[in-house]
Amino acid sequence: MLDAADEEYEWHDRSSIARVTGTDHYHAAILTPRSVLLNPAALCRGLGETLPGNVEVCEQTPVRRVEPGSPVKIECAEASISARNVLLTTNAFIARLGFLRRDVFPMIACASLSRPLTDDEQAAMGGESEWGITGVTTMRRTLSNRILVRHGVDYTYDFRLSESRRRHLVESHKVILRKRFPMLANPDFEHTWAGVFCMTRNWASHFGRLEPGVFASLGYCGVGLPRGTISGRLLAEYAMGTESGLITDVQALSRPRALPPQPFLGIGIQARLAWYRWRARAEA
Ligand SMILES: Cc1cc2nc3c(=O)[nH]c(=O)nc-3n(C[C@H](O)[C@H](O)[C@H](O)COP(=O)(O)OP(=O)(O)OC[C@H]3O[C@@H](n4cnc5c(N)ncnc54)[C@H](O)[C@@H]3O)c2cc1C
């Protein structure tokens, strides 16, 4: 795939991965030097701070209802807004506003961040001071000398991570960390959390107009940073009536398959998840 896309990459074997990461857990990896790993919270903050002057950010103002029409009415908790065109960038939460209920469903992906490693722990661990490796599990060593583990994906009908599941995740993240870095005797995690992402039945995203004046682009199945960024821009152009080859391409990739009703949806998702977990058991 990388060859076909003319993308640079390098193969790394177990010993060269160990030199970078300090663990010989991984048998092989591909380094894509033109890719970046980023901190999504820093990205959001940075975007918020550098928006152009004609953009106003309103925080802590959940949209309660969107009424399509001309103009579209958006009801928030304490005020309402009217606009000719509205782009809903709520991702999986869109179903809560009454749109695409049979097209997308929420999943949560979970991660933990360790406390900063002590000097002794860093010396025992070896490797470079910053790296990231992604697969079924993502691991990063950050410049603040912490380890990040991203592992565990669940179906969430209520968009939440339960406390018992969170406790279970902390333990599983500790096991993952110890397996790779047995030299870290007590790798405490300071934070464990889950974020919602938007899934579709056939991995196809949605792009386009939902109702007069209401547009959305979503359903990137856990890899929305690149796809969401480009399709968000294309959605704005589409809403303005622009035509382009890229818009045609993104439309061709859209069309989620209709979801079955509950309880079949929940049962089907849990069965697929069990199958994926079993297939990925060696990597965890
Ligand atoms: C742990 C984790 C790891 C991930 N790793 C990767 C990765 O490695 N690569 C990758 O490409 N993607 C990854 N993703 C997926 C990626 O984060 C998402 O695809 C991306 O954030 C989607 O961006 P978005 O802006 O469309 O939606 P979101 O980031 O979901 O943002 C939707 C926003 O809408 C707001 N909202 C919802 N309802 C309302 C309402 N009624 N009123 C007002 N606001 C509302 C929410 O608060 C939220 O801020 C990961 C996700 C998680 C959780």
The ligand as an ORCA input file, in Angstrom:
! r2SCAN-3c Opt
* xyz 0 1
  C      -8.096      6.935     22.492
  C      -8.278      7.309     21.045
  C      -7.247      7.120     20.148
  C      -7.378      7.506     18.818
  N      -6.320      7.336     17.973
  C      -6.405      7.790     16.712
  C      -5.292      7.697     15.832
  O      -4.221      7.189     16.206
  N      -5.424      8.179     14.569
  C      -6.569      8.746     14.132
  O      -6.629      9.186     12.985
  N      -7.656      8.835     14.931
  C      -7.606      8.365     16.204
  N      -8.699      8.433     17.025
  C      -9.978      8.915     16.465
  C      -9.997     10.417     16.405
  O      -9.786     10.944     17.691
  C     -11.362     10.859     15.887
  O     -11.578     10.255     14.639
  C     -11.390     12.361     15.735
  O     -11.255     12.964     16.994
  C     -12.686     12.789     15.116
  O     -12.711     14.200     15.128
  P     -14.066     14.995     15.084
  O     -13.703     16.433     15.294
  O     -14.822     14.615     13.854
  O     -14.934     14.460     16.303
  P     -14.652     14.452     17.864
  O     -13.201     14.600     18.151
  O     -15.391     13.270     18.427
  O     -15.354     15.795     18.334
  C     -16.755     15.912     18.416
  C     -17.027     17.101     19.328
  O     -18.394     17.433     19.296
  C     -18.780     17.800     20.599
  N     -20.232     17.630     20.716
  C     -20.923     16.474     20.634
  N     -22.249     16.708     20.775
  C     -22.376     18.042     20.940
  C     -23.513     18.900     21.136
  N     -24.761     18.436     21.186
  N     -23.275     20.232     21.284
  C     -22.013     20.748     21.223
  N     -20.914     19.971     21.029
  C     -21.096     18.642     20.892
  C     -17.996     16.862     21.494
  O     -17.908     17.379     22.798
  C     -16.660     16.826     20.782
  O     -15.812     17.847     21.237
  C      -8.605      8.041     18.357
  C      -9.666      8.223     19.249
  C      -9.514      7.862     20.576
  C     -10.667      8.086     21.506
*
